[in-house]
């Protein structure tokens, strides 16, 4: 079994206070890639026990990182981001494309983490149209936490679907 990212030492170029965020994102990418390699395309949009499909989780994983990291930059969501959010529950996209989009979003997030000044971590950031109160570290931490939550849900959904299909 591979050593988890948080036990592998610092991720190069990432400020010390943001290492846990980088570790969580890298761990999620690794676990998702491992679990979804060879996953049957026909099961991608199936909902085990009427819960979210693996395809939804993959779209949501990419999208939530994109949105929360946008808020961390004190930027509003773009029209494209809002359209993508609205389309997360649509059964569109193939496994390879969804996995690639998630991986690319992790890469983009790591670049942003490397450019984040630790002195700004407690700076106020408004979230959403209502500008609910948060700060840079809160948004980045929540992105990591939410990513790991959906990664776990995705892994269970994938295993349940494969077991039910005897794959």
C-alpha positions as CSV (number, residue, x, y, z in Angstrom):
1,X,0.0,0.0,0.0
2,X,1.3,3.5,-0.9
3,X,2.2,5.9,1.8
4,X,-0.4,8.6,2.1
5,X,0.6,12.1,1.0
6,X,0.5,13.7,4.4
7,X,3.2,11.2,5.5
8,X,5.4,11.9,2.5
9,X,6.6,15.3,3.6
10,X,6.0,18.8,2.2
11,X,4.7,19.3,-1.3
12,X,7.3,21.4,-3.0
13,X,6.4,25.1,-3.5
14,X,3.3,25.0,-1.2
15,X,3.4,27.3,1.9
16,X,3.6,25.3,5.2
17,X,0.2,26.3,6.4
18,X,-1.4,25.1,3.2
19,X,0.3,21.7,3.1
20,X,-2.7,19.9,4.6
21,X,-4.9,21.2,1.7
22,X,-2.3,20.1,-0.9
23,X,-2.0,16.7,0.8
24,X,-5.8,16.1,0.8
25,X,-6.2,17.1,-2.8
26,X,-3.3,14.9,-4.0
27,X,-4.6,12.0,-1.8
28,X,-8.1,12.4,-3.3
29,X,-6.7,12.4,-6.9
30,X,-4.7,9.2,-6.2
31,X,-7.7,7.4,-4.5
32,X,-10.1,8.4,-7.2
33,X,-7.7,7.4,-10.0
34,X,-7.0,4.0,-8.3
35,X,-10.7,3.2,-7.7
36,X,-12.0,4.4,-11.1
37,X,-9.4,2.7,-13.2
38,X,-11.3,0.0,-15.1
39,X,-14.6,1.1,-13.7
40,X,-17.4,0.1,-16.2
41,X,-18.6,3.1,-18.2
42,X,-22.1,1.6,-18.1
43,X,-22.3,2.1,-14.3
44,X,-21.0,5.7,-14.3
45,X,-24.5,7.3,-13.9
46,X,-26.1,4.6,-11.8
47,X,-27.3,5.7,-8.4
48,X,-26.7,3.0,-5.7
49,X,-29.6,3.0,-3.2
50,X,-30.8,6.2,-4.8
51,X,-27.7,8.1,-3.8
52,X,-25.4,10.2,-6.0
53,X,-23.9,8.4,-9.0
54,X,-20.1,8.1,-9.5
55,X,-20.4,10.5,-12.5
56,X,-22.0,13.1,-10.3
57,X,-19.3,12.8,-7.7
58,X,-16.6,13.3,-10.3
59,X,-18.3,16.4,-11.7
60,X,-18.9,17.8,-8.3
61,X,-15.3,17.1,-7.1
62,X,-13.9,19.2,-9.9
63,X,-16.6,21.9,-9.6
64,X,-16.4,22.4,-5.9
65,X,-12.6,22.9,-6.0
66,X,-13.0,25.4,-8.8
67,X,-15.7,27.4,-7.0
68,X,-14.1,27.5,-3.6
69,X,-10.7,28.4,-5.0
70,X,-12.4,31.2,-7.0
71,X,-14.0,32.6,-3.8
72,X,-10.6,32.4,-2.1
73,X,-9.3,34.8,-4.8
74,X,-12.2,37.2,-3.8
75,X,-13.8,36.7,-7.2
76,X,-17.4,35.9,-8.1
77,X,-18.3,32.8,-10.0
78,X,-18.4,33.3,-13.7
79,X,-21.4,32.5,-15.9
80,X,-19.5,29.3,-17.0
81,X,-19.0,28.2,-13.4
82,X,-22.7,28.8,-12.7
83,X,-23.7,26.8,-15.8
84,X,-21.4,24.0,-14.7
85,X,-22.8,24.0,-11.2
86,X,-26.4,23.8,-12.6
87,X,-25.3,20.9,-14.9
88,X,-23.6,18.8,-12.2
89,X,-26.6,16.5,-11.9
90,X,-26.9,16.0,-15.6
91,X,-25.8,12.6,-16.7
92,X,-23.2,13.9,-19.2
93,X,-19.5,13.1,-19.7
94,X,-17.5,9.9,-20.1
95,X,-15.3,8.5,-17.4
96,X,-12.0,9.5,-19.0
97,X,-13.0,13.1,-19.6
98,X,-14.4,13.4,-16.0
99,X,-11.2,11.9,-14.5
100,X,-9.0,14.2,-16.6
101,X,-11.0,17.3,-15.7
102,X,-10.7,16.4,-12.0
103,X,-7.0,15.9,-12.2
104,X,-6.5,19.1,-14.1
105,X,-8.5,21.0,-11.5
106,X,-6.2,19.6,-8.8
107,X,-3.2,20.8,-10.8
108,X,-4.7,24.3,-11.1
109,X,-5.5,24.3,-7.3
110,X,-1.9,23.4,-6.5
111,X,-0.7,26.3,-8.6
112,X,-3.0,28.6,-6.7
113,X,-1.9,27.2,-3.3
114,X,1.7,27.9,-4.3
115,X,0.9,31.5,-5.1
116,X,-1.2,32.1,-1.9
117,X,0.5,34.4,0.5
118,X,0.1,33.0,4.1
119,X,-0.3,36.5,5.3
120,X,-3.7,36.6,3.5
121,X,-5.1,33.4,5.1
122,X,-7.4,35.2,7.5
123,X,-8.5,37.8,5.0
124,X,-12.3,38.1,4.7
125,X,-13.9,36.4,1.7
126,X,-17.6,36.5,0.8
127,X,-19.2,33.3,-0.4
128,X,-21.9,33.2,-3.0
129,X,-24.5,35.7,-4.0
130,X,-25.3,36.5,-0.4
131,X,-21.6,37.0,0.4
132,X,-21.7,34.7,3.4
133,X,-18.6,35.3,5.6
134,X,-15.5,33.2,5.4
135,X,-11.8,33.7,4.9
136,X,-9.1,32.4,2.6
137,X,-8.0,29.5,4.9
138,X,-11.7,28.6,5.6
139,X,-12.4,28.3,1.9
140,X,-9.2,26.3,1.1
141,X,-9.7,24.0,4.0
142,X,-13.3,23.4,3.1
143,X,-12.3,22.6,-0.5
144,X,-10.0,19.9,0.9
145,X,-12.5,18.6,3.4
146,X,-15.4,18.6,0.9
147,X,-13.2,16.9,-1.7
148,X,-12.3,14.1,0.7
149,X,-15.9,13.7,1.8
150,X,-17.0,13.2,-1.8
151,X,-14.0,11.1,-2.6
152,X,-15.2,8.7,0.1
153,X,-18.7,8.7,-1.2
154,X,-17.5,8.1,-4.7
155,X,-15.3,5.1,-3.6
156,X,-18.2,3.5,-1.8
157,X,-20.7,4.1,-4.6
158,X,-18.2,2.6,-7.1
159,X,-17.6,-0.5,-5.0
160,X,-21.3,-1.0,-4.3
161,X,-22.2,-0.7,-8.0
162,X,-19.4,-3.0,-9.1
163,X,-20.4,-5.6,-6.5
164,X,-24.1,-5.5,-7.5
165,X,-23.1,-5.9,-11.2
166,X,-20.7,-8.7,-10.3
167,X,-17.8,-6.8,-12.0
